[in-house]
Amino acid sequence: MGINHAINEELLNGNGRYKKLYEHHLELKTEIRNARAAPSVDVTKLTSLKRKKLKLVDEMFSIASKS
């Protein structure tokens, strides 16, 4: 379950912290996709990236729930 699109857009336009977290989330998503596509997957690195991404999602949900 994600953040409502309208709320997400509002936060991206009005909350600098949320926008920074969102941008970092997108970067991690790309890194995870690239790591999975690599000929040899570094499971430790992939796990670390996923944990960072989940932490960002938790922070984004926390901000959204206060809006």
Jmol script that loads the backbone (N, CA, C; Angstrom):
load data "model"
ATOM      1  N   MET A   1       0.839  -1.165   0.000  1.00  0.00           N
ATOM      2  CA  MET A   1       0.000   0.000   0.000  1.00  0.00           C
ATOM      3  C   MET A   1       0.887   1.232   0.000  1.00  0.00           C
ATOM      4  N   GLY A   2       0.655   2.109  -0.961  1.00  0.00           N
ATOM      5  CA  GLY A   2       1.486   3.290  -1.092  1.00  0.00           C
ATOM      6  C   GLY A   2       0.787   4.549  -0.606  1.00  0.00           C
ATOM      7  N   ILE A   3       1.486   5.642  -0.772  1.00  0.00           N
ATOM      8  CA  ILE A   3       0.945   6.942  -0.395  1.00  0.00           C
ATOM      9  C   ILE A   3       0.059   7.432  -1.536  1.00  0.00           C
ATOM     10  N   ASN A   4      -1.093   7.953  -1.194  1.00  0.00           N
ATOM     11  CA  ASN A   4      -2.024   8.499  -2.169  1.00  0.00           C
ATOM     12  C   ASN A   4      -1.293   9.466  -3.100  1.00  0.00           C
ATOM     13  N   HIS A   5      -1.566   9.356  -4.407  1.00  0.00           N
ATOM     14  CA  HIS A   5      -0.873  10.166  -5.412  1.00  0.00           C
ATOM     15  C   HIS A   5      -0.997  11.666  -5.141  1.00  0.00           C
ATOM     16  N   ALA A   6      -2.202  12.122  -4.806  1.00  0.00           N
ATOM     17  CA  ALA A   6      -2.420  13.549  -4.554  1.00  0.00           C
ATOM     18  C   ALA A   6      -1.622  14.023  -3.336  1.00  0.00           C
ATOM     19  N   ILE A   7      -1.598  13.203  -2.294  1.00  0.00           N
ATOM     20  CA  ILE A   7      -0.831  13.547  -1.093  1.00  0.00           C
ATOM     21  C   ILE A   7       0.648  13.555  -1.407  1.00  0.00           C
ATOM     22  N   ASN A   8       1.089  12.565  -2.183  1.00  0.00           N
ATOM     23  CA  ASN A   8       2.491  12.487  -2.580  1.00  0.00           C
ATOM     24  C   ASN A   8       2.895  13.757  -3.330  1.00  0.00           C
ATOM     25  N   GLU A   9       2.092  14.176  -4.299  1.00  0.00           N
ATOM     26  CA  GLU A   9       2.396  15.381  -5.081  1.00  0.00           C
ATOM     27  C   GLU A   9       2.438  16.618  -4.193  1.00  0.00           C
ATOM     28  N   GLU A  10       1.481  16.714  -3.279  1.00  0.00           N
ATOM     29  CA  GLU A  10       1.439  17.855  -2.361  1.00  0.00           C
ATOM     30  C   GLU A  10       2.698  17.908  -1.503  1.00  0.00           C
ATOM     31  N   LEU A  11       3.108  16.769  -0.993  1.00  0.00           N
ATOM     32  CA  LEU A  11       4.311  16.715  -0.156  1.00  0.00           C
ATOM     33  C   LEU A  11       5.571  17.006  -0.968  1.00  0.00           C
ATOM     34  N   LEU A  12       5.633  16.497  -2.186  1.00  0.00           N
ATOM     35  CA  LEU A  12       6.793  16.761  -3.039  1.00  0.00           C
ATOM     36  C   LEU A  12       6.943  18.251  -3.317  1.00  0.00           C
ATOM     37  N   ASN A  13       5.821  18.943  -3.445  1.00  0.00           N
ATOM     38  CA  ASN A  13       5.857  20.375  -3.751  1.00  0.00           C
ATOM     39  C   ASN A  13       6.002  21.258  -2.520  1.00  0.00           C
ATOM     40  N   GLY A  14       5.635  20.740  -1.350  1.00  0.00           N
ATOM     41  CA  GLY A  14       5.619  21.609  -0.183  1.00  0.00           C
ATOM     42  C   GLY A  14       6.487  21.195   0.989  1.00  0.00           C
ATOM     43  N   ASN A  15       7.149  20.046   0.902  1.00  0.00           N
ATOM     44  CA  ASN A  15       7.928  19.565   2.035  1.00  0.00           C
ATOM     45  C   ASN A  15       9.315  19.143   1.537  1.00  0.00           C
ATOM     46  N   GLY A  16      10.301  19.969   1.836  1.00  0.00           N
ATOM     47  CA  GLY A  16      11.661  19.727   1.363  1.00  0.00           C
ATOM     48  C   GLY A  16      12.244  18.414   1.859  1.00  0.00           C
ATOM     49  N   ARG A  17      11.970  18.068   3.099  1.00  0.00           N
ATOM     50  CA  ARG A  17      12.483  16.807   3.664  1.00  0.00           C
ATOM     51  C   ARG A  17      11.882  15.619   2.930  1.00  0.00           C
ATOM     52  N   TYR A  18      10.568  15.666   2.695  1.00  0.00           N
ATOM     53  CA  TYR A  18       9.895  14.583   1.986  1.00  0.00           C
ATOM     54  C   TYR A  18      10.455  14.450   0.568  1.00  0.00           C
ATOM     55  N   LYS A  19      10.639  15.577  -0.097  1.00  0.00           N
ATOM     56  CA  LYS A  19      11.159  15.554  -1.474  1.00  0.00           C
ATOM     57  C   LYS A  19      12.551  14.921  -1.525  1.00  0.00           C
ATOM     58  N   LYS A  20      13.388  15.268  -0.557  1.00  0.00           N
ATOM     59  CA  LYS A  20      14.739  14.696  -0.500  1.00  0.00           C
ATOM     60  C   LYS A  20      14.673  13.183  -0.285  1.00  0.00           C
ATOM     61  N   LEU A  21      13.807  12.744   0.627  1.00  0.00           N
ATOM     62  CA  LEU A  21      13.646  11.311   0.883  1.00  0.00           C
ATOM     63  C   LEU A  21      13.137  10.596  -0.380  1.00  0.00           C
ATOM     64  N   TYR A  22      12.173  11.199  -1.055  1.00  0.00           N
ATOM     65  CA  TYR A  22      11.592  10.611  -2.260  1.00  0.00           C
ATOM     66  C   TYR A  22      12.654  10.449  -3.354  1.00  0.00           C
ATOM     67  N   GLU A  23      13.461  11.485  -3.550  1.00  0.00           N
ATOM     68  CA  GLU A  23      14.507  11.426  -4.569  1.00  0.00           C
ATOM     69  C   GLU A  23      15.539  10.343  -4.237  1.00  0.00           C
ATOM     70  N   HIS A  24      15.906  10.244  -2.970  1.00  0.00           N
ATOM     71  CA  HIS A  24      16.854   9.210  -2.552  1.00  0.00           C
ATOM     72  C   HIS A  24      16.229   7.823  -2.739  1.00  0.00           C
ATOM     73  N   HIS A  25      14.936   7.704  -2.453  1.00  0.00           N
ATOM     74  CA  HIS A  25      14.201   6.455  -2.651  1.00  0.00           C
ATOM     75  C   HIS A  25      14.284   6.014  -4.112  1.00  0.00           C
ATOM     76  N   LEU A  26      14.085   6.957  -5.040  1.00  0.00           N
ATOM     77  CA  LEU A  26      14.167   6.635  -6.467  1.00  0.00           C
ATOM     78  C   LEU A  26      15.578   6.191  -6.860  1.00  0.00           C
ATOM     79  N   GLU A  27      16.579   6.842  -6.294  1.00  0.00           N
ATOM     80  CA  GLU A  27      17.970   6.458  -6.565  1.00  0.00           C
ATOM     81  C   GLU A  27      18.232   5.033  -6.086  1.00  0.00           C
ATOM     82  N   LEU A  28      17.780   4.713  -4.892  1.00  0.00           N
ATOM     83  CA  LEU A  28      17.974   3.366  -4.351  1.00  0.00           C
ATOM     84  C   LEU A  28      17.227   2.329  -5.185  1.00  0.00           C
ATOM     85  N   LYS A  29      16.033   2.681  -5.634  1.00  0.00           N
ATOM     86  CA  LYS A  29      15.253   1.778  -6.475  1.00  0.00           C
ATOM     87  C   LYS A  29      16.035   1.425  -7.747  1.00  0.00           C
ATOM     88  N   THR A  30      16.672   2.420  -8.335  1.00  0.00           N
ATOM     89  CA  THR A  30      17.496   2.197  -9.533  1.00  0.00           C
ATOM     90  C   THR A  30      18.717   1.349  -9.194  1.00  0.00           C
ATOM     91  N   GLU A  31      19.360   1.645  -8.072  1.00  0.00           N
ATOM     92  CA  GLU A  31      20.528   0.859  -7.655  1.00  0.00           C
ATOM     93  C   GLU A  31      20.152  -0.608  -7.437  1.00  0.00           C
ATOM     94  N   ILE A  32      18.999  -0.839  -6.826  1.00  0.00           N
ATOM     95  CA  ILE A  32      18.541  -2.217  -6.579  1.00  0.00           C
ATOM     96  C   ILE A  32      18.281  -2.915  -7.904  1.00  0.00           C
ATOM     97  N   ARG A  33      17.621  -2.241  -8.817  1.00  0.00           N
ATOM     98  CA  ARG A  33      17.341  -2.820 -10.135  1.00  0.00           C
ATOM     99  C   ARG A  33      18.652  -3.173 -10.846  1.00  0.00           C
ATOM    100  N   ASN A  34      19.622  -2.276 -10.787  1.00  0.00           N
ATOM    101  CA  ASN A  34      20.920  -2.521 -11.429  1.00  0.00           C
ATOM    102  C   ASN A  34      21.668  -3.668 -10.758  1.00  0.00           C
ATOM    103  N   ALA A  35      21.591  -3.735  -9.438  1.00  0.00           N
ATOM    104  CA  ALA A  35      22.279  -4.808  -8.707  1.00  0.00           C
ATOM    105  C   ALA A  35      21.684  -6.170  -9.064  1.00  0.00           C
ATOM    106  N   ARG A  36      20.372  -6.211  -9.204  1.00  0.00           N
ATOM    107  CA  ARG A  36      19.714  -7.469  -9.574  1.00  0.00           C
ATOM    108  C   ARG A  36      20.078  -7.899 -10.999  1.00  0.00           C
ATOM    109  N   ALA A  37      20.320  -6.928 -11.864  1.00  0.00           N
ATOM    110  CA  ALA A  37      20.613  -7.224 -13.267  1.00  0.00           C
ATOM    111  C   ALA A  37      22.079  -7.601 -13.491  1.00  0.00           C
ATOM    112  N   ALA A  38      22.914  -7.385 -12.492  1.00  0.00           N
ATOM    113  CA  ALA A  38      24.342  -7.693 -12.626  1.00  0.00           C
ATOM    114  C   ALA A  38      24.546  -9.196 -12.779  1.00  0.00           C
ATOM    115  N   PRO A  39      25.589  -9.572 -13.533  1.00  0.00           N
ATOM    116  CA  PRO A  39      25.875 -11.003 -13.739  1.00  0.00           C
ATOM    117  C   PRO A  39      26.051 -11.775 -12.430  1.00  0.00           C
ATOM    118  N   SER A  40      26.697 -11.157 -11.463  1.00  0.00           N
ATOM    119  CA  SER A  40      26.828 -11.800 -10.152  1.00  0.00           C
ATOM    120  C   SER A  40      26.264 -10.841  -9.105  1.00  0.00           C
ATOM    121  N   VAL A  41      25.228 -11.268  -8.439  1.00  0.00           N
ATOM    122  CA  VAL A  41      24.540 -10.419  -7.472  1.00  0.00           C
ATOM    123  C   VAL A  41      25.258 -10.476  -6.132  1.00  0.00           C
ATOM    124  N   ASP A  42      25.612  -9.311  -5.609  1.00  0.00           N
ATOM    125  CA  ASP A  42      26.192  -9.205  -4.273  1.00  0.00           C
ATOM    126  C   ASP A  42      25.019  -9.131  -3.291  1.00  0.00           C
ATOM    127  N   VAL A  43      24.693 -10.261  -2.690  1.00  0.00           N
ATOM    128  CA  VAL A  43      23.519 -10.362  -1.831  1.00  0.00           C
ATOM    129  C   VAL A  43      23.616  -9.404  -0.642  1.00  0.00           C
ATOM    130  N   THR A  44      24.789  -9.241  -0.091  1.00  0.00           N
ATOM    131  CA  THR A  44      24.967  -8.347   1.052  1.00  0.00           C
ATOM    132  C   THR A  44      24.658  -6.912   0.659  1.00  0.00           C
ATOM    133  N   LYS A  45      25.168  -6.485  -0.485  1.00  0.00           N
ATOM    134  CA  LYS A  45      24.916  -5.128  -0.962  1.00  0.00           C
ATOM    135  C   LYS A  45      23.430  -4.949  -1.277  1.00  0.00           C
ATOM    136  N   LEU A  46      22.841  -5.927  -1.922  1.00  0.00           N
ATOM    137  CA  LEU A  46      21.431  -5.857  -2.282  1.00  0.00           C
ATOM    138  C   LEU A  46      20.556  -5.747  -1.023  1.00  0.00           C
ATOM    139  N   THR A  47      20.872  -6.533  -0.022  1.00  0.00           N
ATOM    140  CA  THR A  47      20.129  -6.492   1.240  1.00  0.00           C
ATOM    141  C   THR A  47      20.266  -5.132   1.908  1.00  0.00           C
ATOM    142  N   SER A  48      21.454  -4.588   1.890  1.00  0.00           N
ATOM    143  CA  SER A  48      21.693  -3.268   2.472  1.00  0.00           C
ATOM    144  C   SER A  48      20.892  -2.189   1.750  1.00  0.00           C
ATOM    145  N   LEU A  49      20.890  -2.238   0.427  1.00  0.00           N
ATOM    146  CA  LEU A  49      20.127  -1.266  -0.362  1.00  0.00           C
ATOM    147  C   LEU A  49      18.632  -1.371  -0.059  1.00  0.00           C
ATOM    148  N   LYS A  50      18.130  -2.589   0.038  1.00  0.00           N
ATOM    149  CA  LYS A  50      16.712  -2.797   0.328  1.00  0.00           C
ATOM    150  C   LYS A  50      16.349  -2.255   1.714  1.00  0.00           C
ATOM    151  N   ARG A  51      17.217  -2.469   2.687  1.00  0.00           N
ATOM    152  CA  ARG A  51      16.955  -1.958   4.040  1.00  0.00           C
ATOM    153  C   ARG A  51      16.931  -0.440   4.054  1.00  0.00           C
ATOM    154  N   LYS A  52      17.859   0.184   3.333  1.00  0.00           N
ATOM    155  CA  LYS A  52      17.885   1.643   3.248  1.00  0.00           C
ATOM    156  C   LYS A  52      16.599   2.160   2.598  1.00  0.00           C
ATOM    157  N   LYS A  53      16.182   1.480   1.544  1.00  0.00           N
ATOM    158  CA  LYS A  53      14.969   1.887   0.836  1.00  0.00           C
ATOM    159  C   LYS A  53      13.747   1.775   1.762  1.00  0.00           C
ATOM    160  N   LEU A  54      13.646   0.686   2.502  1.00  0.00           N
ATOM    161  CA  LEU A  54      12.530   0.514   3.431  1.00  0.00           C
ATOM    162  C   LEU A  54      12.531   1.575   4.531  1.00  0.00           C
ATOM    163  N   LYS A  55      13.717   1.937   4.992  1.00  0.00           N
ATOM    164  CA  LYS A  55      13.825   2.972   6.011  1.00  0.00           C
ATOM    165  C   LYS A  55      13.300   4.304   5.455  1.00  0.00           C
ATOM    166  N   LEU A  56      13.646   4.601   4.205  1.00  0.00           N
ATOM    167  CA  LEU A  56      13.156   5.829   3.589  1.00  0.00           C
ATOM    168  C   LEU A  56      11.639   5.806   3.452  1.00  0.00           C
ATOM    169  N   VAL A  57      11.097   4.664   3.051  1.00  0.00           N
ATOM    170  CA  VAL A  57       9.645   4.533   2.913  1.00  0.00           C
ATOM    171  C   VAL A  57       8.979   4.772   4.272  1.00  0.00           C
ATOM    172  N   ASP A  58       9.530   4.219   5.330  1.00  0.00           N
ATOM    173  CA  ASP A  58       8.979   4.431   6.673  1.00  0.00           C
ATOM    174  C   ASP A  58       8.968   5.922   7.029  1.00  0.00           C
ATOM    175  N   GLU A  59      10.067   6.612   6.724  1.00  0.00           N
ATOM    176  CA  GLU A  59      10.147   8.045   7.011  1.00  0.00           C
ATOM    177  C   GLU A  59       9.138   8.825   6.176  1.00  0.00           C
ATOM    178  N   MET A  60       8.977   8.436   4.906  1.00  0.00           N
ATOM    179  CA  MET A  60       8.022   9.110   4.036  1.00  0.00           C
ATOM    180  C   MET A  60       6.593   8.907   4.551  1.00  0.00           C
ATOM    181  N   PHE A  61       6.265   7.691   4.977  1.00  0.00           N
ATOM    182  CA  PHE A  61       4.939   7.415   5.531  1.00  0.00           C
ATOM    183  C   PHE A  61       4.720   8.213   6.817  1.00  0.00           C
ATOM    184  N   SER A  62       5.744   8.354   7.614  1.00  0.00           N
ATOM    185  CA  SER A  62       5.627   9.120   8.845  1.00  0.00           C
ATOM    186  C   SER A  62       5.290  10.573   8.538  1.00  0.00           C
ATOM    187  N   ILE A  63       5.968  11.152   7.572  1.00  0.00           N
ATOM    188  CA  ILE A  63       5.690  12.533   7.176  1.00  0.00           C
ATOM    189  C   ILE A  63       4.285  12.650   6.605  1.00  0.00           C
ATOM    190  N   ALA A  64       3.916  11.698   5.741  1.00  0.00           N
ATOM    191  CA  ALA A  64       2.588  11.735   5.107  1.00  0.00           C
ATOM    192  C   ALA A  64       1.471  11.602   6.133  1.00  0.00           C
ATOM    193  N   SER A  65       1.695  10.787   7.153  1.00  0.00           N
ATOM    194  CA  SER A  65       0.641  10.578   8.151  1.00  0.00           C
ATOM    195  C   SER A  65       0.417  11.809   9.023  1.00  0.00           C
ATOM    196  N   LYS A  66       1.408  12.691   9.081  1.00  0.00           N
ATOM    197  CA  LYS A  66       1.289  13.923   9.868  1.00  0.00           C
ATOM    198  C   LYS A  66       0.678  15.062   9.059  1.00  0.00           C
ATOM    199  N   SER A  67       0.497  14.824   7.764  1.00  0.00           N
ATOM    200  CA  SER A  67      -0.059  15.884   6.893  1.00  0.00           C
ATOM    201  C   SER A  67      -1.561  15.891   6.906  1.00  0.00           C
TER     202      SER A  67
END
end "model"
wireframe off; spacefill off
backbone 0.3
color backbone group
